[in-house]
């Protein structure tokens, strides 16, 4: 509560929300649904999160938070570098408004679940989706697309033109197997 914030610090009561995505809503319709769910949840904001967990008899597991594993924070003021030394959630997306009117987004993640390459791709996908809804807030969810993944480039090998696979296999005294510095020829290795 704001009146005691100066005495004991700033505390947040987490709201657990589910959003209905049925019917292929537009992005603005989706925001209206989220707003409605959030306001309904605020009607019960005096119920502490811990009591909700107890009432729902959620399984307690010290390796993860009960009821949710992904957290979204939105701040109307710019927040500094809010990196957690240890991620408290599997995934946390933090959005904060900048003084210049822009938006800063940070992703915090559990390194036991995600590697930095995966999070970099996810970050790119989030930016791509935000650019689409900024360009057209009335776009339907089905009209949103993911950013194309960069193509995987396999090394190329020149393979000679042959009549069959058997022609690619060496014969005679050509090396067939090399193991611990020892070389065995095709004549020495009987292939049947």
Secondary structure, 3 states (H helix, E strand, C coil): CHHHHHHHCCCCCCCCCCCCCCCCCEHHHHHHHHHHHHHHHHCCCCCCHHHHHHHCCCCCCCCCCCCCCEEEEEECCCCCCCCCCCCCCCEEEEEEECCCCCEEEEEEECCCCCCHHHHHHHHHHHHHHHHHHHHCCCCEHHHCCCCCCCCCCCCCCCCCCCCCHHHHCCCCCCEEEEECCEEEECCCCCCC
